[in-house]
């Protein structure tokens, strides 16, 4: 297709966005990226463009304890911004993922509210058009003592892969739109007026994280390091393990700046290099620190924050593999590290990165492997003596949250002394089951099996 033919669709996209009363800056931003798509740009970052980051180039969390006092002083000028735009479709959800019951009858939102209240920091939520109403209803029931500030993520129209025109889906017009990735947080802060409001209230230091990362708490030593050194931007990174092969990694661009490369930005023939954890050792935890004064100046200078484009191929209806193929234009908020002169990264322990992406993760969190501290931070149970816990649940029966909850209706097993658990086949659990060591449970029958209450399993079990 000729570029001019694809670009002829632009007025239709603009009209569609104007009909939704989207901010002119959002429309201009989409037009900027759409023209890149029409010109054949893919947003790929090649190995030849980057070099690995040496550990000596970044701060180490273990050496930051002396900044705690500075963090306490800066706390009144700080805000936690939680990205609350995800639906959790990988767990079979159609509502806000943050409303899942995580542990002790508490949802992600419940936990976040309690954490912010415990440390005395302001809290803001960035909802998406998919999660906004659900979240407001949930908050009206919780009635927190300090209601969080709320602003909305924008939306972009999905692009048909065939012809690059606007996607249409009359039976659910909401599916014609996609959230433009968490990189939209900077533009959304600006267009919503939230950035100005925060600065007017003396709030300068923003800690930004995902709602499903239970390790992402307001840490005073990190806040102190960030504020004392007047960093414009700081990314928390962790050492890659085989479980993090697809995580976006930190690198240094040949032009000198730090850069984030997501797997969607890696050429297919370089995927092996991308997953080399000895070469690219640090991945982005999506815990970011942003100086809002620097962000304001960046926006004033350029009119907006234009991040590297991620062109994400999808089906129009994520639950219908036969629906039209589309592109979603997205950006990653961590990519802003390349835009802030003097940006820094800090290596943090794995305890600050505990996302609940699948029901495997949820089982670990709901079990007695983890407990809440008095500040409502999720911590490893002091009774646990093992380093890691790996869980592998049969996706046929445990992938979707409703199926998962049915099979653990009597409560999840004790896993405090478990190192590895695999469940293959359909297995239901009654109350007070204990699993120890390395265990594989297999039910090859068509009929569901039931583990009776009070059972202790410390070796492989075939039902």
Secondary structure, DSSP 8 states (H G I E B T S, - for coil): --HHHHHTTHHHHHHHHHHTT--HHHHHHHHHHHHHHHTT------GGGEEE--GGGSEEGGG-GGGHHHHHHHGGGEEEEEEE----GGGT-SS-GGGSEEETTEEHHHHHHHHHHHHT-EEEEEE-TTTHHHHHHHHHHH--SS--EEEE---EE-EETTTS-B---GGGGGGGEE---GGGHHHHHHHTSHHHHHHHTT--EEEEEETTBTT----HHHHHHHHHTT-SEEEEEEE--GGGTTS-EEEEETTSSEEEE-GGGS-GGGHHHHT-TTTS-EEEEEEEEEEHHHHHHHHHHHSS-----EEEEEESSTT-TTS-EEEEEE--GGGGGGTSTT-EEEE--GGG--B--SHHHHHHHHSTTEEE-TT--EEE-TT---S--EEEE-HHHHSSHHHHHHHTTT---B-TTEEEEEEES-EEE-TT-EE-EEEEEE--SSS-EEE-TT-EE-S-EE-
